[in-house]
Amino acid sequence: MSVLKKESIKDLLSKDYLMQILPGLRDIKLENIKTNGLSGAKIYKITLFSRQDKKSLYLKINNLKEDWLAKVNKDEGRELAIFKDDIYSKLEEFINDIYLGYYIGDNSYAILMNDMSVYKKTNNSEKECLYYLNNLAKFHSKFKEHDITNYKELLNVDEYCNFLTKTKVSEVEEFKENYQKGEIILKDILGENLFNKYDEIKEIDSIFSYYPKTFLHGDYRPDNTLYINQNDIRIIDWANSGCGPCTLDVFWYLMTSVNVKFDKTILLNYYKMNLENYIGYKLTRRTWDTLLKVGILASCKMYLVSLLANSNLEDKYEYLNIYYWIENLKSVLIDL
């Protein structure tokens, strides 16, 4: 069944439509699901019953005027960009069977999804990290820059960098304290001169004259994927999707989701090898170096302060993990 655009939430949950999903529908149970995280979206589990069968669905409703994260990042339904014809056709294998229908209003939107939770399990082993990176390379290879640059609702690299700035997190006390703690550690490690240079960077795109851009997920990690098998990893939650360097997604995944004991250089080279296989040509050294620099700056702007605040620097592997990011960041800053 294709993903259908509906005129209202009522239409999305109409008996006629739900009977297409479960023929012989006799009853419906609606349950509010508590969620954690920054988004204020409401999630409901909908169980459909027929005489002989039942089927579970999930309904996501986002009020963009009440959602703190949506307000600070000017989200007007960014997640729905995946349903645009020229994006959906390239994404279909990554979102197949997940989405059923959606509705968008002036200040809200809703998405009806199949229950795919049975697949949302992974041990996040080193071998599985390779599968995730191969999947990410395949996803990035589907898009050329001209495919997505016209969609203004997508985040650009500078908007990613300013996603959770000091000003924005100050509205939430726990984030404010975490940010301040991490910032103090970062300033101490970098030294005042390099820290000031880093802190003054507001527009990465003004530093680099050109680098290739692709469609970004913006929050690629196991929690936002459905692991079917090593060759089939579906992707959900596109609220942070954007247009930018492929390395932003890669470094975000390495920072947030990979065991600190794993060799990030091996994982990064594996991603590059697979990306080149999918696009059918080798990236020049200059292009790849630029992608690495932009990716390091962007991912560090997005997450390094939080990573520092929540790491135990007395643990050998956590220390080496921080050392990897700091040394790469220093190298980029010194060259600017």
C-alpha positions in Angstrom: 0.0 0.0 0.0 1.4 3.4 -1.0 1.7 6.3 1.5 -1.4 8.4 1.3 -1.9 12.0 2.0 -5.1 12.6 4.0 -7.1 15.8 4.5 -7.3 15.5 8.3 -6.4 13.2 11.2 -10.0 12.1 11.2 -9.6 10.9 7.6 -6.3 9.2 8.6 -8.2 7.2 11.2 -11.4 6.7 9.3 -13.0 3.3 9.4 -13.0 3.0 5.7 -9.2 3.6 5.5 -8.4 1.3 8.5 -10.5 -1.5 6.9 -8.1 -1.3 4.0 -5.3 -2.0 6.5 -7.2 -4.8 8.3 -10.2 -6.2 6.4 -13.1 -7.2 8.6 -12.2 -4.5 11.2 -14.5 -4.8 14.3 -12.9 -2.8 17.1 -10.1 -0.3 17.7 -8.0 0.3 20.9 -6.1 3.6 21.3 -3.2 3.9 23.8 -1.1 6.9 24.6 2.7 6.0 24.6 5.0 8.0 26.9 8.2 9.0 25.1 11.6 10.5 26.1 13.6 13.0 24.2 13.6 16.6 23.1 10.6 16.4 20.7 7.1 17.1 22.1 5.4 14.8 19.6 2.6 12.6 20.9 2.7 8.9 20.0 -0.3 6.6 20.1 -0.5 2.9 19.7 -3.6 1.8 17.7 -4.6 -1.8 17.8 -7.0 -3.0 15.2 -9.2 -6.1 15.8 -11.0 -8.3 13.4 -12.8 -11.6 14.2 -9.7 -13.6 13.6 -6.8 -11.2 13.7 -5.3 -8.0 15.1 -2.8 -5.5 13.9 -0.9 -2.7 15.7 -0.2 0.7 14.2 1.5 3.8 15.6 0.2 7.4 15.2 2.6 10.3 15.6 1.1 13.8 16.1 3.3 16.8 16.3 1.9 20.3 17.3 4.6 22.5 15.9 3.5 25.5 18.0 3.9 23.5 21.3 6.9 21.4 20.5 10.0 23.1 22.0 12.4 21.5 19.6 10.3 22.3 16.6 10.0 26.0 17.6 13.7 26.6 18.2 14.7 25.0 14.9 11.9 26.4 12.8 10.4 23.0 11.9 7.3 23.3 9.8 6.9 19.6 9.1 10.5 18.8 7.9 9.9 15.1 8.4 7.3 15.0 5.6 9.9 15.9 3.0 10.5 12.1 2.6 7.1 11.8 0.9 7.9 14.2 -1.9 7.9 12.2 -5.1 11.5 12.7 -6.1 12.8 12.0 -2.6 10.4 9.1 -1.9 11.3 7.2 -5.0 15.0 7.1 -3.9 14.2 6.4 -0.3 11.6 3.6 -0.8 13.9 0.7 0.0 14.8 2.4 3.3 11.3 3.2 4.4 9.4 0.3 2.8 6.3 -1.0 4.7 6.9 1.6 7.5 4.6 4.5 6.6 0.9 4.2 5.7 -0.4 7.7 5.5 0.1 11.3 6.7 -1.7 14.6 7.2 -0.3 18.1 7.4 -2.1 21.2 8.7 -1.2 24.8 9.4 0.6 24.1 12.7 0.6 20.3 13.0 1.1 17.1 11.2 0.4 13.4 11.8 2.0 10.2 10.5 0.4 6.7 10.6 2.9 3.9 10.7 3.0 0.1 10.9 4.2 -1.5 14.1 7.8 -2.5 13.2 9.1 -2.8 16.7 9.8 -6.5 16.4 12.8 -5.5 14.1 14.2 -2.8 16.3 16.8 -4.9 18.0 20.6 -4.9 17.5 23.6 -5.9 19.6 25.5 -3.0 18.0 28.6 -5.3 17.6 31.5 -4.1 15.5 30.3 -6.3 12.6 26.9 -4.7 12.9 28.5 -1.2 12.8 29.9 -2.2 9.4 26.3 -3.1 8.2 25.0 0.2 9.5 27.8 2.2 7.7 27.2 0.2 4.5 23.5 1.1 4.7 24.3 4.7 5.3 26.7 4.8 2.3 24.0 3.2 0.1 21.5 5.8 1.3 23.8 8.8 0.7 24.7 7.5 -2.8 21.0 7.7 -3.9 21.1 11.5 -4.0 22.8 14.2 -6.0 23.0 17.7 -4.7 20.5 19.0 -7.3 17.9 16.5 -6.0 17.5 18.3 -2.7 18.9 21.8 -2.7 15.5 23.3 -3.6 13.8 22.0 -0.4 14.2 24.9 1.9 12.5 23.0 4.8 15.6 20.8 5.1 18.3 21.7 7.5 21.6 23.0 6.1 25.0 22.4 7.7 25.0 25.7 9.7 21.6 25.0 11.1 22.8 21.6 12.3 25.7 23.3 14.0 23.4 25.7 15.7 20.8 23.0 16.5 21.4 23.1 20.3 23.3 26.3 20.9 23.9 27.8 24.3 21.0 30.2 23.8 18.6 27.4 22.9 19.5 25.0 25.6 19.3 27.7 28.3 15.5 27.3 28.0 15.8 23.8 29.6 17.7 23.7 32.9 19.1 20.1 32.6 20.5 20.8 29.1 21.9 24.2 30.3 23.9 22.6 33.1 25.1 19.8 30.9 26.2 22.3 28.2 28.1 24.5 30.7 29.9 21.6 32.1 31.0 20.3 28.7 32.0 23.7 27.5 34.3 24.3 30.5 36.1 20.9 29.8 36.4 21.7 26.1 37.9 25.1 26.7 40.4 23.6 29.2 41.5 20.9 26.6 41.7 23.1 23.5 43.3 26.1 25.2 41.9 29.6 25.0 43.1 30.5 21.5 41.8 27.4 19.8 38.6 27.4 21.8 37.9 31.0 20.8 38.6 30.2 17.2 36.2 27.2 17.4 33.5 29.2 19.3 33.5 32.0 16.8 32.7 29.6 13.9 29.0 30.3 13.1 28.9 29.6 9.3 30.9 26.6 8.1 29.7 27.1 4.6 31.6 30.4 4.5 34.8 28.6 5.3 34.8 26.1 2.5 34.2 27.2 -1.1 32.6 23.8 -2.1 32.0 20.3 -1.0 29.4 17.8 -2.4 26.1 17.6 -0.5 23.6 14.8 -0.2 20.3 14.1 1.6 21.0 13.6 5.3 19.0 11.8 7.9 20.4 14.0 10.7 20.0 11.5 13.5 21.2 8.2 12.1 21.6 5.7 15.0 20.2 2.3 15.9 17.3 3.9 17.8 16.1 5.4 14.5 16.5 2.2 12.5 14.8 -1.1 12.0 17.3 -3.9 11.7 15.7 -6.5 9.4 19.0 -8.2 8.4 22.5 -7.1 7.4 21.4 -6.1 3.9 18.1 -4.5 5.0 18.2 -1.7 7.6 15.1 0.6 7.4 15.3 4.2 8.7 12.7 6.1 10.7 12.2 9.5 12.3 13.3 12.0 9.6 12.5 15.2 11.7 16.2 16.3 11.5 16.7 15.6 7.8 18.8 18.0 5.8 21.1 18.8 2.9 24.8 18.6 3.7 28.1 16.6 3.7 27.7 12.8 4.0 30.3 12.9 6.8 27.9 14.7 9.1 25.7 11.6 9.3 28.8 9.4 9.5 30.4 11.2 12.4 27.1 11.6 14.2 26.7 7.9 14.1 30.3 7.3 15.2 29.9 9.8 18.1 26.6 8.7 19.4 26.3 5.0 18.7 29.6 3.2 18.3 31.4 1.4 21.2 34.3 3.5 22.3 36.6 0.5 21.9 36.0 0.2 18.2 38.5 1.6 15.8 36.8 4.6 14.2 39.5 5.0 11.5 38.7 1.5 10.2 34.9 2.2 10.3 35.4 5.5 8.5 37.5 3.9 5.7 34.9 1.2 5.4 32.1 3.8 4.8 34.2 5.6 2.2 35.0 2.4 0.3 31.3 1.4 0.2 30.2 4.9 -0.8 32.7 4.9 -3.7 31.4 1.4 -4.7 27.8 2.7 -4.8 28.5 6.0 -6.7 30.8 4.2 -9.1 33.9 6.4 -8.8 36.7 7.4 -6.4 36.5 10.6 -4.5 39.5 12.8 -5.0 41.7 13.2 -1.9 40.9 17.0 -1.8 37.1 16.3 -1.9 37.3 13.6 0.8 39.6 15.8 3.0 37.1 18.7 2.7 34.2 16.4 3.6 36.2 15.2 6.7 36.9 18.7 7.8 33.3 19.9 7.4 32.0 16.7 9.1 34.3 17.1 12.1 33.4 20.7 12.6 29.7 20.1 12.2 29.5 17.0 14.4 31.7 18.5 17.1 29.4 21.6 17.1 26.4 19.4 17.4 27.6 16.9 20.1 31.1 17.3 21.5 30.2 19.4 24.5 27.5 16.9 25.5 29.9 14.0 24.9 32.5 15.6 27.2 30.0 16.3 29.9 28.9 12.7 30.0 32.2 10.9 29.5 34.4 9.4 32.3 37.9 10.6 31.3 39.4 8.3 33.9 38.2 5.3 31.8 40.9 4.4 29.3 38.6 3.8 26.3 36.4 6.8 27.0 39.5 9.0 27.2 40.8 7.6 23.9 37.4 8.3 22.3 37.5 11.9 23.4 41.1 12.1 22.3 40.2 11.0 18.8 37.6 13.8 18.4 39.7 16.5 20.1 42.8 15.8 18.0 40.8 15.7 14.8 39.1 19.0 15.8 42.4 20.6 16.6 43.9 19.5 13.3 41.0 21.2 11.4 41.1 24.4 13.5 44.8 24.8 13.1 44.5 24.5 9.3 41.7 27.2 9.1 
